Amino acid sequence: MPVRTKRWNDPAEPEDGYRLLVCRYRPRGVKREEEPWDAWCVALAPSPELHALAYGKSGLPPLAWDDYERRFLAEIARAPRFWIDGFADRVRRGETVTLLCSSACTDPARCHRSLVKRLLEEAAFPPPARAAARVVRR
C-alpha cells in the first residue's frame, strides 16, 4: 500500500518514499538540516485545542479514542480539501507517502496518523459505487 505510517524518529527506509510529518508541534531538538522528513503539514494535525484535550492538557481527563476520532475527522471535514487531495494525488500516481507523527505515539491504531492514512487512501482510491444501488428491480 502506498500510504505508510511511522513515528518521526523511526529509522528512515528507502521504501518510505515521501516522508510527511503530520504533528501539531515540531519535534524539539531536531536541527532543521537534520530533519528526517521531507515536509511538515500541520494542516493534517489536530487543532491545538483537540491536541490539548487528547493529552489531558486542558484540565480535563484525556479524551477517549472514539471521541478523539470523531472530533478529529470533524475538524478535517471542515478544512479545505487541498492537503488531502494533493497528497492523495501523489498516492494515486503510485508514490509512497509515509505519515510521521510523534515519537510518543507508540500505538499507530490510536494515533491520528492512522486516520489521515485512511482519508488519503479513500481520496486516492474511492470505493466503487455499491453494486446493490445499481440493481434494477422488476
N, CA, C and O atoms as CSV, one atom per row, in Angstrom:
chain,resi,resn,atom,element,x,y,z
A,1,MET,N,N,0.852,-1.183,0.000
A,1,MET,CA,C,0.000,0.000,0.000
A,1,MET,C,C,0.888,1.234,0.000
A,1,MET,O,O,1.871,1.280,0.739
A,2,PRO,N,N,0.566,2.232,-0.809
A,2,PRO,CA,C,1.436,3.395,-0.929
A,2,PRO,C,C,1.355,4.399,0.222
A,2,PRO,O,O,2.099,5.380,0.205
A,3,VAL,N,N,0.496,4.206,1.212
A,3,VAL,CA,C,0.483,5.080,2.384
A,3,VAL,C,C,0.950,4.252,3.569
A,3,VAL,O,O,0.366,3.218,3.892
A,4,ARG,N,N,1.999,4.718,4.202
A,4,ARG,CA,C,2.555,4.038,5.366
A,4,ARG,C,C,2.492,4.998,6.547
A,4,ARG,O,O,2.281,6.197,6.365
A,5,THR,N,N,2.676,4.472,7.760
A,5,THR,CA,C,2.746,5.329,8.945
A,5,THR,C,C,3.924,4.891,9.807
A,5,THR,O,O,4.273,3.713,9.875
A,6,LYS,N,N,4.522,5.883,10.461
A,6,LYS,CA,C,5.638,5.658,11.380
A,6,LYS,C,C,5.664,6.813,12.379
A,6,LYS,O,O,4.933,7.796,12.254
A,7,ARG,N,N,6.526,6.657,13.363
A,7,ARG,CA,C,6.848,7.796,14.218
A,7,ARG,C,C,8.008,8.540,13.553
A,7,ARG,O,O,8.793,7.934,12.824
A,8,TRP,N,N,8.121,9.829,13.797
A,8,TRP,CA,C,9.137,10.610,13.102
A,8,TRP,C,C,10.556,10.124,13.386
A,8,TRP,O,O,11.451,10.292,12.557
A,9,ASN,N,N,10.762,9.517,14.564
A,9,ASN,CA,C,12.112,9.087,14.928
A,9,ASN,C,C,12.383,7.628,14.574
A,9,ASN,O,O,13.465,7.122,14.873
A,10,ASP,N,N,11.430,6.938,13.944
A,10,ASP,CA,C,11.703,5.594,13.436
A,10,ASP,C,C,12.702,5.723,12.289
A,10,ASP,O,O,12.679,6.711,11.556
A,11,PRO,N,N,13.572,4.737,12.131
A,11,PRO,CA,C,14.573,4.843,11.063
A,11,PRO,C,C,13.934,5.006,9.679
A,11,PRO,O,O,12.946,4.350,9.350
A,12,ALA,N,N,14.519,5.888,8.894
A,12,ALA,CA,C,14.061,6.074,7.519
A,12,ALA,C,C,14.490,4.869,6.693
A,12,ALA,O,O,15.580,4.326,6.874
A,13,GLU,N,N,13.611,4.463,5.786
A,13,GLU,CA,C,13.892,3.341,4.893
A,13,GLU,C,C,13.618,3.794,3.463
A,13,GLU,O,O,12.766,4.654,3.241
A,14,PRO,N,N,14.324,3.231,2.498
A,14,PRO,CA,C,14.098,3.648,1.102
A,14,PRO,C,C,12.639,3.507,0.667
A,14,PRO,O,O,12.151,4.320,-0.118
A,15,GLU,N,N,11.937,2.488,1.166
A,15,GLU,CA,C,10.539,2.286,0.767
A,15,GLU,C,C,9.575,3.286,1.405
A,15,GLU,O,O,8.379,3.257,1.114
A,16,ASP,N,N,10.080,4.173,2.274
A,16,ASP,CA,C,9.219,5.201,2.867
A,16,ASP,C,C,8.724,6.200,1.828
A,16,ASP,O,O,7.648,6.775,1.989
A,17,GLY,N,N,9.483,6.409,0.783
A,17,GLY,CA,C,9.094,7.412,-0.202
A,17,GLY,C,C,9.105,8.796,0.414
A,17,GLY,O,O,10.068,9.188,1.073
A,18,TYR,N,N,8.028,9.530,0.194
A,18,TYR,CA,C,7.899,10.900,0.697
A,18,TYR,C,C,7.492,10.850,2.166
A,18,TYR,O,O,6.419,10.347,2.497
A,19,ARG,N,N,8.343,11.365,3.040
A,19,ARG,CA,C,8.096,11.322,4.485
A,19,ARG,C,C,7.457,12.638,4.922
A,19,ARG,O,O,8.073,13.701,4.842
A,20,LEU,N,N,6.208,12.544,5.385
A,20,LEU,CA,C,5.409,13.723,5.719
A,20,LEU,C,C,5.110,13.759,7.210
A,20,LEU,O,O,4.418,12.884,7.731
A,21,LEU,N,N,5.629,14.765,7.891
A,21,LEU,CA,C,5.361,14.953,9.314
A,21,LEU,C,C,3.976,15.578,9.464
A,21,LEU,O,O,3.698,16.622,8.874
A,22,VAL,N,N,3.102,14.938,10.257
A,22,VAL,CA,C,1.738,15.433,10.457
A,22,VAL,C,C,1.470,15.739,11.932
A,22,VAL,O,O,0.339,15.612,12.399
A,23,CYS,N,N,2.503,16.139,12.657
A,23,CYS,CA,C,2.373,16.506,14.077
A,23,CYS,C,C,1.844,17.931,14.213
A,23,CYS,O,O,2.064,18.766,13.336
A,24,ARG,N,N,1.156,18.200,15.299
A,24,ARG,CA,C,0.725,19.562,15.608
A,24,ARG,C,C,1.937,20.442,15.901
A,24,ARG,O,O,2.002,21.588,15.455
A,25,TYR,N,N,2.898,19.899,16.655
A,25,TYR,CA,C,4.071,20.673,17.052
A,25,TYR,C,C,5.331,20.030,16.497
A,25,TYR,O,O,5.454,18.806,16.472
A,26,ARG,N,N,6.247,20.845,16.061
A,26,ARG,CA,C,7.517,20.359,15.536
A,26,ARG,C,C,8.304,19.706,16.667
A,26,ARG,O,O,8.402,20.266,17.759
A,27,PRO,N,N,8.870,18.514,16.410
A,27,PRO,CA,C,9.655,17.854,17.462
A,27,PRO,C,C,10.818,18.734,17.929
A,27,PRO,O,O,11.517,19.350,17.124
A,28,ARG,N,N,11.002,18.775,19.228
A,28,ARG,CA,C,12.073,19.583,19.807
A,28,ARG,C,C,13.434,18.921,19.598
A,28,ARG,O,O,13.544,17.697,19.526
A,29,GLY,N,N,14.432,19.729,19.507
A,29,GLY,CA,C,15.801,19.233,19.464
A,29,GLY,C,C,16.253,18.703,18.111
A,29,GLY,O,O,17.359,18.173,18.001
A,30,VAL,N,N,15.430,18.835,17.086
A,30,VAL,CA,C,15.816,18.367,15.756
A,30,VAL,C,C,16.255,19.585,14.947
A,30,VAL,O,O,15.461,20.488,14.684
A,31,LYS,N,N,17.525,19.598,14.558
A,31,LYS,CA,C,18.028,20.702,13.750
A,31,LYS,C,C,17.379,20.657,12.369
A,31,LYS,O,O,17.137,19.581,11.821
A,32,ARG,N,N,17.106,21.815,11.825
A,32,ARG,CA,C,16.447,21.904,10.510
A,32,ARG,C,C,17.190,21.082,9.452
A,32,ARG,O,O,16.566,20.405,8.635
A,33,GLU,N,N,18.495,21.144,9.473
A,33,GLU,CA,C,19.268,20.421,8.462
A,33,GLU,C,C,19.329,18.914,8.716
A,33,GLU,O,O,19.832,18.161,7.882
A,34,GLU,N,N,18.813,18.473,9.873
A,34,GLU,CA,C,18.812,17.039,10.202
A,34,GLU,C,C,17.398,16.452,10.272
A,34,GLU,O,O,17.210,15.339,10.764
A,35,GLU,N,N,16.415,17.193,9.785
A,35,GLU,CA,C,15.039,16.702,9.821
A,35,GLU,C,C,14.912,15.409,9.018
A,35,GLU,O,O,15.319,15.361,7.857
A,36,PRO,N,N,14.352,14.364,9.621
A,36,PRO,CA,C,14.193,13.100,8.899
A,36,PRO,C,C,12.874,13.029,8.122
A,36,PRO,O,O,12.368,11.936,7.868
A,37,TRP,N,N,12.324,14.162,7.749
A,37,TRP,CA,C,11.095,14.215,6.966
A,37,TRP,C,C,11.303,15.174,5.812
A,37,TRP,O,O,12.172,16.045,5.847
A,38,ASP,N,N,10.472,14.991,4.775
A,38,ASP,CA,C,10.562,15.842,3.588
A,38,ASP,C,C,9.753,17.123,3.745
A,38,ASP,O,O,10.126,18.168,3.212
A,39,ALA,N,N,8.653,17.041,4.474
A,39,ALA,CA,C,7.808,18.211,4.680
A,39,ALA,C,C,7.016,18.021,5.966
A,39,ALA,O,O,6.845,16.908,6.462
A,40,TRP,N,N,6.533,19.161,6.492
A,40,TRP,CA,C,5.706,19.160,7.691
A,40,TRP,C,C,4.371,19.790,7.310
A,40,TRP,O,O,4.336,20.925,6.836
A,41,CYS,N,N,3.280,19.072,7.512
A,41,CYS,CA,C,1.950,19.571,7.156
A,41,CYS,C,C,1.097,19.645,8.416
A,41,CYS,O,O,0.422,18.681,8.779
A,42,VAL,N,N,1.133,20.777,9.069
A,42,VAL,CA,C,0.367,20.971,10.297
A,42,VAL,C,C,-1.136,20.978,10.021
A,42,VAL,O,O,-1.938,20.782,10.934
A,43,ALA,N,N,-1.521,21.207,8.755
A,43,ALA,CA,C,-2.946,21.197,8.386
A,43,ALA,C,C,-3.564,19.812,8.552
A,43,ALA,O,O,-4.787,19.692,8.633
A,44,LEU,N,N,-2.738,18.758,8.604
A,44,LEU,CA,C,-3.240,17.397,8.797
A,44,LEU,C,C,-3.037,16.917,10.232
A,44,LEU,O,O,-3.074,15.718,10.507
A,45,ALA,N,N,-2.828,17.844,11.122
A,45,ALA,CA,C,-2.674,17.551,12.550
A,45,ALA,C,C,-3.920,18.029,13.295
A,45,ALA,O,O,-4.673,18.851,12.772
A,46,PRO,N,N,-4.143,17.527,14.504
A,46,PRO,CA,C,-5.275,18.041,15.288
A,46,PRO,C,C,-5.051,19.507,15.652
A,46,PRO,O,O,-3.914,19.968,15.743
A,47,SER,N,N,-6.138,20.223,15.855
A,47,SER,CA,C,-6.047,21.620,16.290
A,47,SER,C,C,-5.351,21.673,17.652
A,47,SER,O,O,-5.296,20.667,18.359
A,48,PRO,N,N,-4.819,22.842,18.021
A,48,PRO,CA,C,-4.217,22.955,19.360
A,48,PRO,C,C,-5.196,22.563,20.474
A,48,PRO,O,O,-4.794,21.948,21.462
A,49,GLU,N,N,-6.478,22.915,20.318
A,49,GLU,CA,C,-7.475,22.581,21.336
A,49,GLU,C,C,-7.692,21.075,21.438
A,49,GLU,O,O,-7.744,20.518,22.535
A,50,LEU,N,N,-7.817,20.424,20.290
A,50,LEU,CA,C,-8.029,18.978,20.298
A,50,LEU,C,C,-6.780,18.257,20.799
A,50,LEU,O,O,-6.878,17.262,21.517
A,51,HIS,N,N,-5.632,18.749,20.426
A,51,HIS,CA,C,-4.377,18.158,20.912
A,51,HIS,C,C,-4.323,18.224,22.437
A,51,HIS,O,O,-3.962,17.246,23.093
A,52,ALA,N,N,-4.683,19.382,23.001
A,52,ALA,CA,C,-4.685,19.537,24.461
A,52,ALA,C,C,-5.687,18.599,25.111
A,52,ALA,O,O,-5.396,18.005,26.150
A,53,LEU,N,N,-6.855,18.459,24.518
A,53,LEU,CA,C,-7.864,17.536,25.052
A,53,LEU,C,C,-7.380,16.087,24.984
A,53,LEU,O,O,-7.612,15.306,25.907
A,54,ALA,N,N,-6.718,15.738,23.905
A,54,ALA,CA,C,-6.260,14.355,23.719
A,54,ALA,C,C,-5.211,13.957,24.750
A,54,ALA,O,O,-5.162,12.808,25.188
A,55,TYR,N,N,-4.382,14.910,25.130
A,55,TYR,CA,C,-3.292,14.599,26.052
A,55,TYR,C,C,-3.567,15.044,27.485
A,55,TYR,O,O,-2.659,15.039,28.316
A,56,GLY,N,N,-4.804,15.427,27.784
A,56,GLY,CA,C,-5.151,15.813,29.143
A,56,GLY,C,C,-4.492,17.113,29.595
A,56,GLY,O,O,-4.278,17.321,30.789
A,57,LYS,N,N,-4.169,17.988,28.640
A,57,LYS,CA,C,-3.509,19.252,28.967
A,57,LYS,C,C,-4.495,20.408,29.076
A,57,LYS,O,O,-4.100,21.571,29.151
A,58,SER,N,N,-5.773,20.075,29.085
A,58,SER,CA,C,-6.801,21.111,29.144
A,58,SER,C,C,-7.435,21.215,30.527
A,58,SER,O,O,-8.381,21.977,30.726
A,59,GLY,N,N,-6.911,20.445,31.483
A,59,GLY,CA,C,-7.509,20.408,32.802
A,59,GLY,C,C,-8.567,19.326,32.934
A,59,GLY,O,O,-9.110,19.108,34.017
A,60,LEU,N,N,-8.856,18.654,31.839
A,60,LEU,CA,C,-9.820,17.552,31.822
A,60,LEU,C,C,-9.072,16.243,31.580
A,60,LEU,O,O,-7.938,16.257,31.102
A,61,PRO,N,N,-9.699,15.115,31.907
A,61,PRO,CA,C,-9.053,13.835,31.577
A,61,PRO,C,C,-8.875,13.709,30.065
A,61,PRO,O,O,-9.648,14.295,29.308
A,62,PRO,N,N,-7.875,12.959,29.611
A,62,PRO,CA,C,-7.681,12.776,28.168
A,62,PRO,C,C,-8.931,12.180,27.516
A,62,PRO,O,O,-9.650,11.383,28.118
A,63,LEU,N,N,-9.163,12.590,26.273
A,63,LEU,CA,C,-10.311,12.079,25.524
A,63,LEU,C,C,-10.179,10.588,25.255
A,63,LEU,O,O,-9.078,10.077,25.049
A,64,ALA,N,N,-11.296,9.908,25.259
A,64,ALA,CA,C,-11.327,8.515,24.812
A,64,ALA,C,C,-11.075,8.514,23.299
A,64,ALA,O,O,-11.391,9.485,22.613
A,65,TRP,N,N,-10.509,7.426,22.790
A,65,TRP,CA,C,-10.166,7.351,21.371
A,65,TRP,C,C,-11.374,7.619,20.474
A,65,TRP,O,O,-11.251,8.354,19.494
A,66,ASP,N,N,-12.522,7.051,20.779
A,66,ASP,CA,C,-13.714,7.250,19.945
A,66,ASP,C,C,-14.092,8.729,19.851
A,66,ASP,O,O,-14.458,9.211,18.780
A,67,ASP,N,N,-14.003,9.443,20.970
A,67,ASP,CA,C,-14.305,10.877,20.967
A,67,ASP,C,C,-13.263,11.651,20.175
A,67,ASP,O,O,-13.596,12.560,19.415
A,68,TYR,N,N,-12.007,11.286,20.360
A,68,TYR,CA,C,-10.924,11.941,19.629
A,68,TYR,C,C,-11.103,11.728,18.119
A,68,TYR,O,O,-11.015,12.677,17.340
A,69,GLU,N,N,-11.353,10.484,17.717
A,69,GLU,CA,C,-11.513,10.166,16.298
A,69,GLU,C,C,-12.655,10.988,15.692
A,69,GLU,O,O,-12.498,11.582,14.625
A,70,ARG,N,N,-13.782,11.020,16.364
A,70,ARG,CA,C,-14.940,11.770,15.873
A,70,ARG,C,C,-14.600,13.254,15.717
A,70,ARG,O,O,-14.930,13.864,14.701
A,71,ARG,N,N,-13.945,13.829,16.719
A,71,ARG,CA,C,-13.616,15.261,16.676
A,71,ARG,C,C,-12.559,15.569,15.621
A,71,ARG,O,O,-12.648,16.576,14.918
A,72,PHE,N,N,-11.558,14.696,15.516
A,72,PHE,CA,C,-10.510,14.927,14.520
A,72,PHE,C,C,-11.097,14.866,13.106
A,72,PHE,O,O,-10.820,15.737,12.281
A,73,LEU,N,N,-11.902,13.848,12.828
A,73,LEU,CA,C,-12.498,13.729,11.499
A,73,LEU,C,C,-13.426,14.902,11.191
A,73,LEU,O,O,-13.527,15.330,10.041
A,74,ALA,N,N,-14.098,15.417,12.209
A,74,ALA,CA,C,-14.951,16.602,12.014
A,74,ALA,C,C,-14.095,17.828,11.684
A,74,ALA,O,O,-14.465,18.631,10.827
A,75,GLU,N,N,-12.955,17.971,12.360
A,75,GLU,CA,C,-12.053,19.089,12.053
A,75,GLU,C,C,-11.561,19.008,10.609
A,75,GLU,O,O,-11.577,20.001,9.882
A,76,ILE,N,N,-11.131,17.831,10.209
A,76,ILE,CA,C,-10.608,17.653,8.850
A,76,ILE,C,C,-11.712,17.892,7.821
A,76,ILE,O,O,-11.456,18.458,6.758
A,77,ALA,N,N,-12.924,17.470,8.128
A,77,ALA,CA,C,-14.044,17.659,7.197
A,77,ALA,C,C,-14.359,19.142,6.990
A,77,ALA,O,O,-14.826,19.533,5.920
A,78,ARG,N,N,-14.108,19.962,8.002
A,78,ARG,CA,C,-14.374,21.406,7.892
A,78,ARG,C,C,-13.246,22.149,7.190
A,78,ARG,O,O,-13.435,23.282,6.747
A,79,ALA,N,N,-12.082,21.530,7.086
A,79,ALA,CA,C,-10.909,22.179,6.499
A,79,ALA,C,C,-10.947,22.067,4.971
A,79,ALA,O,O,-11.620,21.193,4.424
A,80,PRO,N,N,-10.220,22.957,4.289
A,80,PRO,CA,C,-10.126,22.821,2.829
A,80,PRO,C,C,-9.534,21.458,2.450
A,80,PRO,O,O,-8.682,20.931,3.165
A,81,ARG,N,N,-9.982,20.894,1.335
A,81,ARG,CA,C,-9.545,19.575,0.877
A,81,ARG,C,C,-8.179,19.603,0.195
A,81,ARG,O,O,-7.684,18.563,-0.239
A,82,PHE,N,N,-7.574,20.766,0.097
A,82,PHE,CA,C,-6.320,20.940,-0.626
A,82,PHE,C,C,-5.262,19.907,-0.236
A,82,PHE,O,O,-4.674,19.261,-1.103
A,83,TRP,N,N,-5.025,19.754,1.045
A,83,TRP,CA,C,-3.943,18.872,1.500
A,83,TRP,C,C,-4.283,17.401,1.271
A,83,TRP,O,O,-3.452,16.646,0.764
A,84,ILE,N,N,-5.485,16.993,1.635
A,84,ILE,CA,C,-5.894,15.595,1.425
A,84,ILE,C,C,-5.841,15.269,-0.066
A,84,ILE,O,O,-5.251,14.263,-0.462
A,85,ASP,N,N,-6.450,16.108,-0.883
A,85,ASP,CA,C,-6.488,15.840,-2.319
A,85,ASP,C,C,-5.099,15.856,-2.947
A,85,ASP,O,O,-4.799,15.041,-3.819
A,86,GLY,N,N,-4.260,16.772,-2.510
A,86,GLY,CA,C,-2.908,16.866,-3.057
A,86,GLY,C,C,-2.069,15.635,-2.760
A,86,GLY,O,O,-1.421,15.092,-3.655
A,87,PHE,N,N,-2.076,15.194,-1.514
A,87,PHE,CA,C,-1.294,14.006,-1.169
A,87,PHE,C,C,-1.944,12.740,-1.717
A,87,PHE,O,O,-1.245,11.788,-2.063
A,88,ALA,N,N,-3.271,12.719,-1.800
A,88,ALA,CA,C,-3.956,11.569,-2.399
A,88,ALA,C,C,-3.578,11.448,-3.871
A,88,ALA,O,O,-3.446,10.336,-4.382
A,89,ASP,N,N,-3.403,12.562,-4.550
A,89,ASP,CA,C,-2.997,12.528,-5.949
A,89,ASP,C,C,-1.615,11.883,-6.095
A,89,ASP,O,O,-1.379,11.118,-7.030
A,90,ARG,N,N,-0.722,12.190,-5.181
A,90,ARG,CA,C,0.612,11.570,-5.214
A,90,ARG,C,C,0.491,10.058,-5.050
A,90,ARG,O,O,1.159,9.289,-5.742
A,91,VAL,N,N,-0.370,9.645,-4.125
A,91,VAL,CA,C,-0.576,8.213,-3.867
A,91,VAL,C,C,-1.211,7.549,-5.090
A,91,VAL,O,O,-0.803,6.459,-5.492
A,92,ARG,N,N,-2.197,8.201,-5.672
A,92,ARG,CA,C,-2.880,7.664,-6.850
A,92,ARG,C,C,-1.893,7.447,-7.999
A,92,ARG,O,O,-2.046,6.507,-8.779
A,93,ARG,N,N,-0.886,8.311,-8.103
A,93,ARG,CA,C,0.123,8.185,-9.153
A,93,ARG,C,C,1.184,7.133,-8.823
A,93,ARG,O,O,2.106,6.910,-9.607
A,94,GLY,N,N,1.048,6.481,-7.650
A,94,GLY,CA,C,1.962,5.396,-7.304
A,94,GLY,C,C,3.089,5.770,-6.360
A,94,GLY,O,O,3.927,4.928,-6.036
A,95,GLU,N,N,3.123,7.013,-5.916
A,95,GLU,CA,C,4.169,7.433,-4.982
A,95,GLU,C,C,3.814,6.961,-3.571
A,95,GLU,O,O,2.655,7.025,-3.162
A,96,THR,N,N,4.797,6.500,-2.851
A,96,THR,CA,C,4.582,6.123,-1.461
A,96,THR,C,C,4.702,7.372,-0.600
A,96,THR,O,O,5.634,8.160,-0.761
A,97,VAL,N,N,3.762,7.546,0.309
A,97,VAL,CA,C,3.781,8.633,1.286
A,97,VAL,C,C,3.776,7.975,2.663
A,97,VAL,O,O,2.904,7.163,2.969
A,98,THR,N,N,4.753,8.331,3.484
A,98,THR,CA,C,4.811,7.824,4.849
A,98,THR,C,C,4.466,8.967,5.793
A,98,THR,O,O,5.149,9.990,5.830
A,99,LEU,N,N,3.392,8.774,6.554
A,99,LEU,CA,C,2.926,9.776,7.511
A,99,LEU,C,C,3.667,9.579,8.824
A,99,LEU,O,O,3.682,8.481,9.382
A,100,LEU,N,N,4.272,10.638,9.307
A,100,LEU,CA,C,5.058,10.581,10.539
A,100,LEU,C,C,4.377,11.391,11.626
A,100,LEU,O,O,3.898,12.500,11.389
A,101,CYS,N,N,4.343,10.817,12.824
A,101,CYS,CA,C,3.781,11.539,13.958
A,101,CYS,C,C,4.757,11.484,15.120
A,101,CYS,O,O,5.920,11.118,14.947
A,102,SER,N,N,4.298,11.835,16.264
A,102,SER,CA,C,5.119,11.972,17.463
A,102,SER,C,C,5.807,10.675,17.863
A,102,SER,O,O,5.288,9.581,17.643
A,103,SER,N,N,6.974,10.823,18.449
A,103,SER,CA,C,7.680,9.659,18.989
A,103,SER,C,C,6.904,9.069,20.161
A,103,SER,O,O,7.123,7.913,20.523
A,104,ALA,N,N,5.999,9.846,20.760
A,104,ALA,CA,C,5.189,9.371,21.887
A,104,ALA,C,C,4.012,8.506,21.425
A,104,ALA,O,O,3.411,7.803,22.237
A,105,CYS,N,N,3.682,8.550,20.151
A,105,CYS,CA,C,2.551,7.765,19.617
A,105,CYS,C,C,3.024,6.346,19.302
A,105,CYS,O,O,3.370,6.028,18.164
A,106,THR,N,N,3.031,5.516,20.319
A,106,THR,CA,C,3.547,4.160,20.142
A,106,THR,C,C,2.528,3.206,19.534
A,106,THR,O,O,2.913,2.170,18.992
A,107,ASP,N,N,1.242,3.524,19.608
A,107,ASP,CA,C,0.204,2.669,19.040
A,107,ASP,C,C,-0.377,3.357,17.805
A,107,ASP,O,O,-1.209,4.255,17.938
A,108,PRO,N,N,0.051,2.949,16.603
A,108,PRO,CA,C,-0.438,3.632,15.407
A,108,PRO,C,C,-1.959,3.568,15.241
A,108,PRO,O,O,-2.541,4.440,14.596
A,109,ALA,N,N,-2.593,2.573,15.797
A,109,ALA,CA,C,-4.056,2.462,15.695
A,109,ALA,C,C,-4.757,3.519,16.541
A,109,ALA,O,O,-5.943,3.779,16.338
A,110,ARG,N,N,-4.056,4.124,17.474
A,110,ARG,CA,C,-4.631,5.161,18.343
A,110,ARG,C,C,-3.903,6.494,18.130
A,110,ARG,O,O,-3.660,7.252,19.070
A,111,CYS,N,N,-3.571,6.744,16.887
A,111,CYS,CA,C,-2.894,7.987,16.521
A,111,CYS,C,C,-3.599,8.563,15.307
A,111,CYS,O,O,-4.056,7.816,14.441
A,112,HIS,N,N,-3.691,9.870,15.235
A,112,HIS,CA,C,-4.389,10.494,14.116
A,112,HIS,C,C,-3.744,10.163,12.776
A,112,HIS,O,O,-4.387,10.296,11.735
A,113,ARG,N,N,-2.468,9.728,12.784
A,113,ARG,CA,C,-1.836,9.381,11.506
A,113,ARG,C,C,-2.572,8.225,10.825
A,113,ARG,O,O,-2.599,8.146,9.597
A,114,SER,N,N,-3.172,7.324,11.623
A,114,SER,CA,C,-3.953,6.227,11.022
A,114,SER,C,C,-5.231,6.776,10.388
A,114,SER,O,O,-5.700,6.242,9.383
A,115,LEU,N,N,-5.792,7.830,10.964
A,115,LEU,CA,C,-6.998,8.445,10.399
A,115,LEU,C,C,-6.653,9.189,9.109
A,115,LEU,O,O,-7.403,9.132,8.135
A,116,VAL,N,N,-5.519,9.884,9.107
A,116,VAL,CA,C,-5.080,10.592,7.903
A,116,VAL,C,C,-4.775,9.582,6.799
A,116,VAL,O,O,-5.095,9.815,5.634
A,117,LYS,N,N,-4.161,8.472,7.166
A,117,LYS,CA,C,-3.872,7.403,6.193
A,117,LYS,C,C,-5.170,6.949,5.525
A,117,LYS,O,O,-5.237,6.831,4.302
A,118,ARG,N,N,-6.182,6.700,6.324
A,118,ARG,CA,C,-7.475,6.262,5.790
A,118,ARG,C,C,-8.069,7.312,4.855
A,118,ARG,O,O,-8.585,6.977,3.788
A,119,LEU,N,N,-7.998,8.580,5.255
A,119,LEU,CA,C,-8.538,9.657,4.423
A,119,LEU,C,C,-7.801,9.754,3.088
A,119,LEU,O,O,-8.423,9.945,2.043
A,120,LEU,N,N,-6.473,9.620,3.126
A,120,LEU,CA,C,-5.695,9.684,1.887
A,120,LEU,C,C,-6.027,8.508,0.975
A,120,LEU,O,O,-6.194,8.682,-0.233
A,121,GLU,N,N,-6.121,7.326,1.545
A,121,GLU,CA,C,-6.427,6.137,0.744
A,121,GLU,C,C,-7.829,6.230,0.143
A,121,GLU,O,O,-8.033,5.870,-1.016
A,122,GLU,N,N,-8.790,6.709,0.923
A,122,GLU,CA,C,-10.159,6.844,0.410
A,122,GLU,C,C,-10.231,7.897,-0.689
A,122,GLU,O,O,-10.979,7.738,-1.654
A,123,ALA,N,N,-9.456,8.974,-0.548
A,123,ALA,CA,C,-9.447,10.017,-1.577
A,123,ALA,C,C,-8.704,9.544,-2.826
A,123,ALA,O,O,-9.102,9.876,-3.943
A,124,ALA,N,N,-7.640,8.779,-2.650
A,124,ALA,CA,C,-6.863,8.289,-3.788
A,124,ALA,C,C,-7.596,7.192,-4.546
A,124,ALA,O,O,-7.561,7.144,-5.775
A,125,PHE,N,N,-8.255,6.318,-3.809
A,125,PHE,CA,C,-8.921,5.160,-4.399
A,125,PHE,C,C,-10.340,5.038,-3.842
A,125,PHE,O,O,-10.607,4.163,-3.018
A,126,PRO,N,N,-11.250,5.908,-4.284
A,126,PRO,CA,C,-12.614,5.863,-3.746
A,126,PRO,C,C,-13.238,4.492,-3.989
A,126,PRO,O,O,-13.024,3.885,-5.039
A,127,PRO,N,N,-14.005,4.008,-3.024
A,127,PRO,CA,C,-14.662,2.711,-3.226
A,127,PRO,C,C,-15.657,2.818,-4.374
A,127,PRO,O,O,-16.281,3.863,-4.561
A,128,PRO,N,N,-15.811,1.728,-5.155
A,128,PRO,CA,C,-16.784,1.767,-6.249
A,128,PRO,C,C,-18.204,1.915,-5.703
A,128,PRO,O,O,-18.490,1.570,-4.556
A,129,ALA,N,N,-19.066,2.427,-6.541
A,129,ALA,CA,C,-20.468,2.572,-6.130
A,129,ALA,C,C,-21.000,1.206,-5.726
A,129,ALA,O,O,-20.629,0.189,-6.312
A,130,ARG,N,N,-21.840,1.190,-4.757
A,130,ARG,CA,C,-22.383,-0.079,-4.261
A,130,ARG,C,C,-23.143,-0.786,-5.373
A,130,ARG,O,O,-23.997,-0.200,-6.039
A,131,ALA,N,N,-22.816,-2.043,-5.555
A,131,ALA,CA,C,-23.468,-2.847,-6.595
A,131,ALA,C,C,-24.968,-2.924,-6.364
A,131,ALA,O,O,-25.741,-2.940,-7.323
A,132,ALA,N,N,-25.390,-2.972,-5.109
A,132,ALA,CA,C,-26.814,-3.076,-4.799
A,132,ALA,C,C,-27.581,-1.858,-5.299
A,132,ALA,O,O,-28.752,-1.973,-5.659
A,133,ALA,N,N,-26.946,-0.709,-5.325
A,133,ALA,CA,C,-27.615,0.502,-5.772
A,133,ALA,C,C,-27.874,0.477,-7.273
A,133,ALA,O,O,-28.719,1.218,-7.775
A,134,ARG,N,N,-27.141,-0.380,-7.992
A,134,ARG,CA,C,-27.289,-0.459,-9.442
A,134,ARG,C,C,-28.267,-1.542,-9.873
A,134,ARG,O,O,-28.592,-1.641,-11.056
A,135,VAL,N,N,-28.736,-2.344,-8.948
A,135,VAL,CA,C,-29.668,-3.422,-9.291
A,135,VAL,C,C,-31.032,-2.818,-9.565
A,135,VAL,O,O,-31.564,-2.058,-8.756
A,136,VAL,N,N,-31.589,-3.164,-10.710
A,136,VAL,CA,C,-32.916,-2.679,-11.074
A,136,VAL,C,C,-33.908,-3.780,-10.751
A,136,VAL,O,O,-33.761,-4.912,-11.212
A,137,ARG,N,N,-34.900,-3.455,-9.971
A,137,ARG,CA,C,-35.935,-4.432,-9.603
A,137,ARG,C,C,-37.018,-4.442,-10.676
A,137,ARG,O,O,-37.361,-3.408,-11.249
A,138,ARG,N,N,-37.542,-5.628,-10.929
A,138,ARG,CA,C,-38.643,-5.768,-11.926
A,138,ARG,C,C,-39.932,-6.064,-11.222
A,138,ARG,O,O,-40.968,-6.216,-11.869
